[in-house]
Every structure is written in C-alpha cells, then in structure tokens.
C-alpha cells in the first residue's frame, strides 16, 4: 500500500494581523475615553474648557507601517472677574516685595563677599584602624594539634594492624592476595578516619585562634570609630553655628519674597485615555502553544492506537509484521549491518513504558531503500515483513 500523510493541523490565527487590529481598537478606545472623561467645567471661581483639533498627531506602527491619528485636547483655565482682580493685586504685591528684597540684598554684599571658613571648628582626626590579625596564619598551631592526635593514636593503630595481619595469616590468607588486601581494608579505613579527625581538629584550632584575633581587632576598631564619630559630631555643631550666622540675613530676604498666593480654582484633573499595550508576544506564543498542544494530543492518540493495533497487526505474516518507522522509536543503538548495509538495531517504541525490555529489529527507511519488498504500509503506518528479509 502507498504511504499516506496524517491529517493537517487546523490553521492558527495570524498573530500579526490580530495585533494590528487590537492596536487600532485600543487607540480608538483611548480617544473615546479622553472625550468622555474630560468634560468642560464652570464654577464660582472660574472655568475649565477643552478644545480639540489643535494638536493632532499621527503615530506610525514601525512593524506594519499603519498610521493612527491621535487628537490631544487643549485645556484652558479662566478665572472669574473677581478672582482675576485678586490675582492681579497679588502679582503687584509680589512685585513690591521683590523690589524690597532687592534693596535688602544689596546690604548683605559684605556678608556674602566674605569666604566661609571653618578653621575655628573642632578638628576630628580618625584613629588608626587595625587591619592585620597577627604574625602568621596559625599553621604551626594546626600542625601541632594534628601531630599530637596522630602520635597518640599511631601505636594503637599499628598494634591493630599487626594483630589483623597475624589473624589473617592464621586463617590461611596469603599476603599480597586480593582476599588478604580486602580484609586489610578495614584497618586502612580506621587509619583514614583517624587522619581525618586529626585534620579536622587542627582546622578547628586554627579557626578558633583566628576568631579570637578577629574579635579583638573588631572591638579595637569599633572603639576607634566611635571616638571619631563623637569628634565629627562636635565639629558638625560648630559648622552649623557658623552657617546660621551667615544664613540669617538671607532668610530674612526670603521672608520678604514669600507671601500668600491666590487660591486658584479647583477643577478635576485631566484624564487622558490610556492606550493598552498590544500583547504581540502573547499572540505569537499562544498560537505556538495551541499548535504544540494539538501535536501532543495527536501523539497521545497515535500511541493509544499503536497499543490497540499491536496485537492484531503482530499476528499478520505469521507474527513477523512489525511497526518500523524510525520516528516511532527511541533510544536507538546500532548492533550490526548486513553486507548490503541494512542495520540491525536495539530500540524501544515511543509508547513503551520506561522499564520495558529492549526490542531488536530494522528501520523502515533502510528497508525501503535496500530491500523494498519487505516494506509494508497500512494507511499512514509503516511495517516490515521480517519473513521477506
């Protein structure tokens, strides 16, 4: 029978076209929201009006080249006649106070012309910090602990070794044999354990001495830093007093320049319509995910069909008809090849459980090329008739 293909997957939505349509709808919605959310207002102290058509912008999508028109409104605030008079009076008062401040500023020229000097402030001098922990890395102390432990344990270990060797020889084990060496491994493990304990104890002593020196250094440096902080605080106080004397005349001028401001009309804030981000990537990946899910479902369906058909098809041709497409097999391992190049493989089908025993056979693509008479297609499933190999 001829080889047949599987059913084609349904066409997926075009993510670019979907994104383009979504962007256009978002822009229109944002423009409509701007119109609806910004109404003209009229109150006892004034009014706010929105006008359109004066600030029209064209936005071009860099991906598609499509253009979108956006109209930005002009917001105009107008005071009532009474509030406008108060505003004009306030501006005149500001001008008068500014002139007075200008006159006063000319009188403090001598103060500002004198350079600031903090030579009379308390001088804070940092102390010397300790940065080294000692004359050595305590290696001698570590070795001393290791040697002491090994010196005390060595006689016992040597005696145990001699006793074990004597017992093994008495039991008929010959020196140098694998059995003798295996029995001696117990003593070797004890020796290794004792050596490890000695190394660990030496390292702990080294760490303890290091920690003591580190704590002493930290306490000394902390005391130095605290003293420097106290000295710096005193110097800061002296500097603040000097700056106060210099800044007081300037602050008096600033007071002249400050006055009560007119209460402007209170209206709602401008509420521009927001354009939602087009989730372009979401469309692409969701489309890919749908295709992947359909493929996995088809694979699962094929696997179920394979299991159901295996018993029936396996009996054809005296039990020698076997599913053989390479794409339905996994964990391939070549065993050998015949003289014409036909390979014999160890493998498992993709629907076999992980602990299934290994199968042995040929690949359909090689049979079709080298021994086509043994290749059999049933629908879109390919088999090999081993009786014709």
C-alpha positions, -999 to 999 in steps of 0.1 A, spaced: 0 0 0 11 36 -6 24 58 22 -2 83 34 2 115 54 -17 124 86 -45 149 89 -32 185 87 -35 207 118 -61 235 117 -48 269 106 -39 292 135 -48 328 138 -23 353 123 -7 370 154 5 400 134 -30 407 120 -45 402 154 -20 426 170 -27 452 143 -64 450 148 -60 451 186 -38 483 184 -64 501 162 -92 493 186 -70 504 216 -62 537 200 -99 544 192 -110 534 227 -84 557 243 -95 586 221 -132 580 231 -122 577 268 -104 611 265 -136 628 252 -159 612 278 -136 617 309 -128 654 303 -159 675 304 -159 713 305 -164 727 340 -179 760 352 -176 771 389 -179 803 410 -142 810 408 -137 803 371 -140 776 344 -120 749 325 -126 742 288 -112 716 265 -108 722 228 -99 697 201 -84 698 167 -54 720 175 -29 693 185 -35 663 161 -6 638 159 0 609 136 16 577 151 31 551 127 34 515 137 70 505 130 61 469 123 32 473 99 35 509 87 -1 516 96 -8 551 109 -31 562 138 -44 597 144 -44 610 180 -60 643 190 -46 659 222 -70 684 237 -60 719 248 -71 727 284 -78 763 292 -84 777 327 -102 811 331 -107 830 363 -139 847 372 -137 886 371 -135 888 409 -107 862 411 -89 878 383 -87 911 402 -74 893 433 -48 876 411 -37 910 396 -34 926 431 -14 897 444 10 899 415 15 936 422 22 929 458 48 902 448 65 928 426 67 953 455 81 927 479 106 916 453 118 952 450 122 955 488 141 922 488 164 935 461 172 966 482 180 944 512 201 920 492 225 949 484 231 954 521 244 919 527 270 920 500 297 923 526 285 891 543 283 871 511 316 885 499 334 870 529 346 835 522 332 808 545 359 794 569 355 766 593 391 769 607 377 776 642 356 744 642 367 714 662 390 692 642 381 655 641 410 632 635 403 595 627 423 570 648 444 542 633 424 511 624 439 476 628 440 457 595 461 427 603 453 398 625 487 386 637 522 375 626 510 342 610 481 321 597 483 298 628 496 270 606 520 259 634 491 255 659 472 234 634 500 211 627 507 207 664 472 195 671 473 171 642 507 156 652 496 153 689 465 133 679 483 111 654 512 104 679 487 92 705 467 71 680 496 56 660 506 29 685 471 16 688 466 16 650 499 -2 644 491 -28 670 457 -33 655 473 -37 621 498 -63 633 471 -83 651 449 -82 620 477 -95 598 485 -123 622 449 -134 624 446 -133 586 477 -155 582 464 -179 608 432 -182 589 450 -191 557 450 -157 539 483 -151 520 499 -117 519 496 -99 486 464 -117 476 432 -98 468 414 -115 496 441 -105 521 441 -69 509 403 -67 512 405 -78 548 432 -53 555 409 -26 541 392 -24 575 424 -12 591 430 12 563 396 28 569 403 32 606 436 49 597 419 72 573 392 80 598 418 89 625 438 110 600 406 129 590 397 136 627 432 149 633 430 172 603 395 185 614 408 191 649 438 211 636 415 231 614 392 239 643 421 251 665 433 273 636 398 287 632 395 293 670 427 313 671 417 333 641 383 341 656 398 353 688 422 377 670 393 388 647 371 397 677 399 416 694 406 436 662 368 443 658 365 456 693 395 479 689 384 493 656 349 499 669 362 520 698 383 540 673 353 546 651 330 556 680 356 582 691 358 596 656 320 598 654 319 618 686 346 642 673 328 646 639 295 654 657 312 682 677 327 696 645 293 695 628 278 715 656 305 742 652 299 743 615 262 747 619 266 776 642 288 794 616 264 788 588 235 801 610 252 834 614 257 836 577 223 825 566 201 845 589 202 877 567 195 857 536 165 841 553 151 875 561 152 884 524 134 852 515 107 860 540 101 893 522 99 874 489 73 850 503 36 859 505 2 843 504 -8 830 469 -42 833 453 -65 804 457 -67 791 422 -100 774 410 -102 737 419 -112 715 389 -110 679 381 -76 666 369 -71 659 333 -78 623 325 -62 612 293 -73 579 277 -46 552 281 -36 530 252 -32 494 263 -1 477 252 -7 452 224 4 418 237 21 408 205 43 382 221 13 366 238 -4 361 205 27 345 190 34 322 219 -3 313 225 -6 303 188 26 282 191 13 267 224 -20 257 207 -1 240 179 21 222 204 -9 210 224 -26 197 193 6 179 183 9 163 218 -27 152 217 -22 137 183 9 119 196 -11 105 225 -38 94 202 -13 77 179 3 60 209 -31 46 220 -38 34 185 -4 17 184 -11 -2 216 -45 -13 204 -34 -24 169 -2 -41 180 -18 -74 189 -38 -76 157 -10 -65 133 16 -85 151 -1 -117 141 0 -109 104 25 -127 83 30 -154 110 39 -128 136 67 -113 115 50 -80 106 64 -52 129 59 -14 131 92 0 119 92 38 112 122 54 128 101 83 141 81 58 163 113 46 180 136 60 206 169 51 223 184 37 191 216 16 193 231 0 162 241 -36 167 254 -46 132 249 -42 95 244 -68 67 265 -69 36 242 -47 17 242 -21 46 209 -30 63 213 -22 100 200 -42 130 192 -20 160 182 -22 196 154 2 204 121 9 222 89 23 208 79 57 219 48 43 237 68 16 256 70 23 293 104 34 307 112 0 321 102 -20 291 127 -46 277 148 -35 247 135 -45 212 156 -57 183 150 -51 146 155 -30 115 145 6 103 117 10 77 136 38 58 166 14 53 144 -15 43 126 7 17 159 17 2 177 -17 4 150 -44 5 117 -27 -6 98 -60 -10 98 -63 28 83 -28 34 45 -26 40 23 5 45 -11 2 61 -27 36 60 -1 60 73 16 33 94 47 16 81 57 -20 88 84 -45 79 76 -81 69 106 -99 85 97 -131 66 108 -113 34 141 -100 48 
